[in-house]
Amino acid sequence: MPEGHSVHRIARQFALHFVGHPVAVFSPQGRFAAGAARLDGSTMTGAKAVGKQMFLEFDNGLWLRVHLGMYGAWDFAGDITADATMASANGRIGHTNQSGTILDAAGEDSLHSIGAPRRTRLRMSEQEKLQPDIDTFPPEPVGQVRVRLLTEVSCADLRGPTACEVIDALAVAQTIAKLGPDPLVDDPEDAEERFVAAVRKRATPIGQLLMDQSVASGIGNVYRAELLYRARLDPHTPGKKVPEDVARALWQDWAHLLDIGVHTGQMMTMDDLDDDAYRKALAHRDDRHWVYHREGLPCRVCGTNISMEMAAGRKLYWCANCQA
């Protein structure tokens, strides 16, 4: 499932290239035709992400709320801003198992330019079959496009979301009120206090609390596993038994990793890598994480085989020695 960094990157694309412009809105597959008609022709006035949810505001007082869920993704095409990660994914943001970032050692996608966007015309793609580079704009919709947002020069196609609905400002406020703090949205001190209080009043294991979007917005399975490993914290520890200083360190590390994720487009959770290791980590998930998706493999620190169990329907990874 796309985690918070991806959704923030998507919101920034809309803020850069759609906000302030009239937008044609329609549903190529037809499933969102009624909702699209309520927004069609309106000017987009705002775009923001809170955790895993995104809200697009229009000048008619309506908002488009999107939750990508397990399978949702946005494809962007036209005159848009793309860094190395987005270019590697052919304009797609948010899809599960998104391609890694391939850096050209001799070209503009260097370690210094990643996160420094450039304007480009990207091609549309489906995971099973890449389409040729587009020569005309807008490109034909590919696959089951729930909704297309189109300006004179920019196009965004949404496929497979869990939620895609038109709501008013009150419903937006009510939705956000149910979410936990987001390091990129909320006041830093207030957000930390809310997180620490939410963790330390619950008997629920910390490994489950981190996945609770009312405790912290945006953390998913990857960040959950990596945050707990970096803290050397047993995922089964009840929240109320997590020391306050450890809970605060968890929140501060989440803010740190989320910022890296937004900047690079990848969930980079290993620090102090040299240039070669950094390139490998960007390109391949297996070189990017401490414990996530490494069940049965030796811990990178102590050599103990990484454990995995099902917790609340999701795979939980940890090192039984380092996180004892």
N, C-alpha and C positions, 0 to 999 in steps of 0.2 A: 504494500500500500504506500502511495506517495506520502512522505512525511513533511513537516512544516517548512523545510527549506525550499522544496519544490513549489509549494503554493505561494510563498512570498515572491519567488522568482516570476511566477505567472502573473501575479498582481502587478509587479513592476513593469512587465511587458505591456499590460493594459494601460497603466498610468502613463507610460512613455508614448504610446502610439494610438491609443483609442480615446483617452480622456480629452475632452474639448472638441470632439468631432461628432457629427451626426453619424449614426450607425444603422445600417440595414441589418435587421435581425430576422432570420427565418430558419425553418427546420427541414433540412433536406430529406430526412427519413419520415417526417410527418408527426412524430410522437410528441413534439413540443410546439406544434403549430399555434395553438391557442395562446400559450405563453409568449411566443415570439411576436405574435401580432400586437401584444400589449406594449412591446418595447420598440417595435420597428419604426425607424425614422427619428427616434429620440436622440438627444446628445448625451453621451456618457460624461458624467461630471465627477466620478470618483471610482477608485479601485483600491480595495484593501483586503489583506489576508489576516485572519486570526486563527492560529493553529493550522488545522487541515481544511478550513473553510474559507471561501473567497466570496466577496460581496462587490458587485459592480453596481454603481449608482447612476441613475438617469434623471434627466431634467424634468420628467413628468411625475416625479415623486416615487417612482418604483425602483426596485433593486432586483438584480439577478443573483440568487444564491446558488453556489455550486460546491458540492462535496464530491471529490473524485472517487472516493472509495477504493476498492481493490483494483479496478480495471479502467478507471477513467483516465483521460489524457487530453491535452490541448495540442493541436497542430497549428503552428503559425506560418504564414507565408506572406510574401510581398515585401514592402519596405519596412523591415523590422530590425531590431537590434539583437545581434546574436554573438555570444561569446563562444569560446571553443567547445564547451560542453553542449550547448544547444546546436551548434553546427554539426557536431559528431552524431547527434540524435536526429538530424534532418528536420529540425524545427519542432520536434515533439518535446513537450515537458509534462512530466507527471506519470508516464506509463510505468507500471511495474517492470522491473528488469531493464530499465533504460540503459542504452549503450554507455560504455565508459567514455572518458574524454581522451582522445588521441592528440597529443601535442606534437607539432612539427618543430623539431629541434632547430631547423634552419629558417623557419618562417615566422609569421606574425603570432602564431599560437604558442608563444614561449611562456616560461614560468612567470615572466614579468607582465605579459599582456593578458593572461587569463583573468577574467573579471573586468577587463577594460573592453567594453563592447564595441562592435563595429556594425555598420548598417550593411545589410546584405539581402539578397533575394534567395530564400531557401526553397528547397523542394519539399513536397508533401510525401509522406510515406505511410505504408502499412507495415506491421511487423513482419508479415509473411512475404511481402513483395514490394520492393522499392519502385517508385514511379520515376520516370525521367525528369531531369531538371525542367522546371516550368518555363515556358517561353511566353505564355500569355497570363494576364491577370484579370480576374481571379482564376485560380485553377479550378477544375471540376471537383466537386466533393468526391472523396474516396471512402468507401465503406459506409458504415451506419453512423452518419453525422447527426447527432441529436440537435445541435444548434450551430449556426454559422453567424459570426459577427463580422461585418464588413464595412470598412471605410473606403475612401477613394483609392487608398494605396496599401492598406493592411487588411489581413484576413486571419480569423481565428476559428478553428473548427473544434467542437467538443464531441468526444465519443465516450460512451460507456460509463457515465457518472452514476454514483449512487443517488445523488440529489441534484436536481436542476429545476429551480422554481422561481417564479416571480412573486416577490413579497413587498410589503411596505416598510417604512422606517421603523415603525413600532415592532414589527416582527423581527427585523434585523437586531434591534436592541435587546429583545427578549432572547434571541438565539445566542448573542454574544454574552449575555449575563449568565448563561448556563456553562460557559467555558471557563477553564482555568486561565491563569496568566500566560501571556506570550512575551518573551524577552524583547521582541522587536516592536511590540505595540504598547505595552504598559510601562508605567513609571518603574524604573529598576528597583528602587527600594521597596515600594509597595508590592511589586510582583514577587520579590523574594520572600517577603513576610507572608503573603498569601500562600505561597507554595509550602514553606516550612510549616505553617499552621495546619494546612490540609494534610500533610504527611504525618505529622507527629500526634494527631488526634485519632488516628485510625489504627486498628489492629490488622488490617489487610496487609499482606506481604508487599514490600516496596517494589518488587518486580511487577506486581499487578497495578499498584498505585501509579507508577510512571506511565502506564498505558491508559489511565483514566483521564479523559480530556477535560473533566471538571477539576482535576488536580493541576495539570499542566497541559497547555495547548501545543499540539504539534509533535509530541514525542510518539514515535511508532516503534516497531519491533527492533529495527536496527539500532536506533539511538538508545533505546531502553537497555539492550544488552551491553552496548559499548560504554554507556555512562556508568553502569553498575560495575563493570570491570575496571574502568579507570579509577573508580572510587574504592576498589577492592572490597566491595560490599556484597554480602550474600543476598541474592535476590529473594530469599525466603524470609528475611528479617522483617518482622512486623513494623509498620510505619512508626508506631509510637515508641519503638525501641531503637530507632535510628537516632544517634546523637544529634543535637541541634547543629553542631559545627559541620557534621557530615552532610546533613540535609542542606545546609547553606552552600556547601561546596558542590553538591550535586546540581543545585540550581545555577550556580555561577559557571559550572562546566557546561551545562546545557546551553546557556547563553553564548558561551565561547564556541561550542561546536555548531550551533545554529548559524552563527555569523559566518563561520567557515563554509558551511553548506550553501548558504545563499551566495557567497562570493565565488566559490568554485563550481557549484552545481552538482557536487558529489558529497556523499556523507563521509568525509575524511575524518577519521577518528584516531589516527596514529600521528603523534607529534615528532618533531625533530628528525624528519627524513631528509637524506641528502637528495640532490637533484634527480639522480637515476631512480632511487626508490620512490620519490614523489611522482615521477612520471608513470611508473608502474602502478602505483596506487590509484592514480586518476583513471588509468586505462582499464584496470581489472579489479573487481570487487574482492577477489581472493587476496589481494595484496594491500587492502585498504583498512581491514578491521582486525581487532584483537581477538574477538571470540565469535562474532556473528557468522553463522553459516559454516562454522568450523568444527562441528561435532565429530569426535573421534580423532581429531588431529591434535598434535602436541601444542600445549600452551606456548606462546612465543617467549614467555618469561621463565616458567618453571618446568616445562616439559610434560606436565600432567595432561592427559587427554581431555579435551573440552567436552563438557556434558551438555545434554539437551533433553528437555522434557516438554510436554504440552501443558501450558498454563493458560486458562481461560480461552482455549481454542487457538492459541498462537504458540509458536515454537520459542522456547526460552533457552538461551545459551549462556553458559558461565563456566569458569574454572573453579573446580571444587577445592583446589589448594590455595590459589591466590585470593579467592573470595570466601575463604573459610570464616 
